[in-house]
Amino acid sequence: MLEAIRSRRVVRAMTAEPVGREALETLLDAARWAPTAGNRHLQRFVATDDLATLRVLRAVSPGMLQRPTAAITICTDRALAAGYGFPPGAPGPVVDVGTAMATLLLAAHAIGVGAGPVTSFSRAAVAIVLQLPEGWRPELIVCLGHPAPGTRRPMRGRAGLTWRDLTTWVPSECPTADSPEPSVQDRGPGTPLTQTSGTSRAGVPGSAR
């Protein structure tokens, strides 16, 4: 699992080879197991591998750089959420969309399918294209397809960025004479040997969720 997390990449170039229906069902079943607020499952999945539908979907989605052969749109059933007492703008349903997306991306990577999320699209147009029921709000589209060979390597993060740059310990931990220095692998190139755990290179603690 840890290796899958480290090796997964967003795929923005895909071949015309279709994604099999069995693979799509595997991904949808995996997404069903994503954690949800109160285990209420307020998110809904709309899947398509119809090329005509995908072409129109791409036309109303400026962020869809891929030419996917399948897509899963994650929606929130807003009427159901309201019935459970979630007010508009409550964070729980939004977090559910994120956990479902992360689960889909990892599951796709696990079975050799390329995947990439898209958030730039017209909600009104997508609702029409996918014939969504009243109250279903499209939140995010996961594009699916087989990675195209010879594509550019994915963008890398800031050189030398480690978990220490992103983490703050509470209460703060001060280095002592008995504390081992971070390994070269954990520090990354260019990180000062005297860097305090949980403090960014600029000397400002990073945020943590």
N, C-alpha and C positions, 0 to 999 in steps of 0.2 A: 504493500500500500504506500509506504513512504517513497519507494522508487517511482511509483506511478505519479505521486504528487510532484516529485522533482522533475520528471521527464515530460509531463504533459505540456503541450504548447497550443496556443490558439492557431488554428489553420485558416489561412485567408486565400489559399489557392487550391482548388479542388478539380479533380478530373470529372469527366462526364459519366463515369461508371456509377450506376445506381446503387443506393444503399438498400440492401435486402429488407423485406418486410419483417423477417425474423429478427434481424438486428435492431430495427426500430422498436419492435415489441420488447426486446431485451432492455433497451434504454428506457422505455416508458415504465417498465416494471421496476427498474432501478430507481427512477425518479420518485416512484410511489413511496420508497423507503426513506426519502429525505425527511429530516426532522421538521416539524411544523408547530406553530404556536398552539399549545394545549392539545396537540394531536388532532386538530380539527380539520386539517386538509382543505384549506380555503383556496388553494391553487388548483387550476385545471389546465390540462395539456391538450393542445390542438395540433395534431400531426398531419403532415401532408408529404407525399412523394410524387404528386401530380405536377408534371413539368409546366403546364399552362398556369396553374395556380402559383407555382414558384416564380415564374416570370413576372406576373402581376405583383406578387408580394415584393419582389426585388425592386420593381418600379416605384413603389411607395415607401421604400426603405433606403434612404440615402446612405445609411451606415452599412448596408449589406454589400461589402466589397467582394465577397465570395459569390460563386455561381453554384449554390448547393444543389444536390439532387434530392434532398429531403430537408425538412425543417420541423422543429417542435416549438410552438409558441406557448410560453408560460403565461397564463392568465390568472387574475384574481376574481373570484366570484364575490363581487361586492355586496350583493343582496344577502348571500350567506354570511359574509363577514358582519354585516349590520345586524343580522339576526342573532349572532353570537355576542353582540354588544361592542364590536370594534367600531369606534368612531372613524370618520374619514380622516386619513392621515396617520392612523395608528401604525406604529413601526412593525408590529407583529407580522401582518401579511406581507410587508415588503421584505422582511428577513426571510420569510418562507420562500419567496421567489429566488432569493440569493442562494439558499441552501439547495433548492431544486436545481438551479443552474449548475452549481458546483458538482452536485452528484451526477448530473447528465454529462458534464465535461469529462469527469474522471471515468465514468462508465464507458463513454465513447472511446476514450484512449485505451481502456482495458481490452476492448474487442477490436481495436485497429481501425476505428472510424475517426476521421478528422472532424473537429467541431470548433465553432467559434460563436460567441455571443454577439448579438446586435441589439442596441438600445435606441438607435436613431431611426425612427419610422413614424409615420402618421398613424396614431391610434385609431382615428375614425376610419381611415381607409383600410387598415388591416382588419378591423372589425367587420367591414363589408366584404372584403376579399375572402375571409375565413368564415363568413356567415355566423358570427358569434351570437350566442343567445343574449337576450337583454340582461344587462348587469355584469357581463363578463368583460373585464378590462384587460387588454393585452399589455403585458408588462415587459416582456423580453422575448427575443427570438433566438433560438439556438440553431445555427446553420450546420448541416451535416453533409458529409461527402468523403470521398477518398482523397487523401493528400496528393497534390500534384508533385511529381518528381522534379528535382532541379530548381525548386523555389528558393528564394532568399532565406537565409537563416532568420529566425525570429529576433525581434529587438531584445536586447539584453538590458537588464537593469543597471543602475550605477555600479561601476567597477568597485569590487571590494565590499559591497553591501552584505551584511550578515544580520542574523536575527538580533544580535546585540545592538545594532544601530536602530532597530525598530522597537526595542523593548525597554520598559522602565520597571524596575523591581520596587515593590512596596512591602515593608520599608526599604529604603535605599540601602544597597550593599556597598560598603567601602572596602577597597582592597587591603589585605593585610600581608604581613611577611609570609604567612603560611599559605596564602591563596595562590594557586598556580596561575601563571599567565595563560591567556587564551592561546590555543595552538595557531600556527601560521595559517592553517586551513580555515579555522573559524574567523580569524581576524580579517583575512583577505588582504590583498596587496595594498600597501600604502597606509595601513592603519597603525597609529602610534602604539608602541609597546606599553605605554603608560595610560592608555585609554581606560577610563573607569567603566565597569560593566553597567549597562543601562543608560549610558550617556552618549549622545551623538557626537560626531567629530567636531561639530561646531560648539560643543559644550552645552547643548540644550537637550534635555531628556526627550526621547521620542514618545509617541502616543502608543497606547496598547488597548486592544478591545478584549 
